[in-house]
Amino acid sequence: MTPKIELHLHLEGAAPPAFIRGLAAEKKIDLTGVFDARGHYAFRDFGHFLQVYEAATEVLQTPDDYRRLTRAVLEQSAENGVIYTEAFLSPDFCGGRDLAAWRDYLAAIREGAAEVPEVEMRGIVTCIRHFGPDSARQTALCAAETAGDFVTGFGMGGNEAIGSQGDFAWAFDCAREAGLGLTTHAGEFGGPESVRQALDDLRVTRIGHGVRAIEDDALVDRLAEDGIVLEVCPGSNVVLGLYPDIRRHPIERLRARGVALTVSTDDPPFFHTTMEAEYAALNAAFDWDESLFADIARTAAQAAFCDATTRQRLLDRLDA
Ligand SMILES: [Zn+2]
């Protein structure tokens, strides 16, 4: 199996449905409406997706739940040939942004990660845009206080329709000063201007999605020239209706224009995908072959928020 590096994965959003159902049964939590008849996560659109996501997340209540979640998620990554993954971690869901609680959750997540040695994991502490800038400040402080060999990045997810990227500049400045790598969701539901704002106002080096940059030629040139790396999640974009199918997805056009890009699954069980499925779809749609996938993995290793020794180890494994 091709060794893969995944840079855009929401820990809770990667929770296998069976794992969430099992935990809900243990805790006697009613999850009516969260799953469809086949046991998949059920949602109509992005707004509803966020609601279902938060309902499913409610069964994750203790640090040990997160240890088990991390293990379950990384076992799936390992099955897909992933050797390194960066997962978005949310102090909002892990202790309500309280620093002491966050430290307990983080220790448990690291324990879960250590139980799956096939996959090396790093955490990107992520604020949630629709919770607002004040919550983001608290999240950034949690990130800064725990920055180190495991927490290596800071990001923002959530509903792009709320506020602007610049509203969150304080949180990103705080994270930058703590030495964390920076990424934010943009150019998914927001247009090219949201990508520009992310670059100008938050000074990120990676963009979560960013694919709608394709609507603005000058912006595409800027991404290519500045070496901004896109965390592209084609399956997610298709399921959430950005593009009618993978053939109409701009990933190949962005690549042809010289934009550095990587491939990830975002919230894989929600979008009925896996890293293997993404690779297979790209191969079928655009004829991407092993050497191109190797380039993608090397780009991801170069863009990973990890130390130089880890990066070299990843590159060596990819070249082996
Ligand atoms: Zn995402």
Residues whose N, C-alpha, C, O or C-beta is under 5 A from the ligand:
A	BS01	ZN	D266
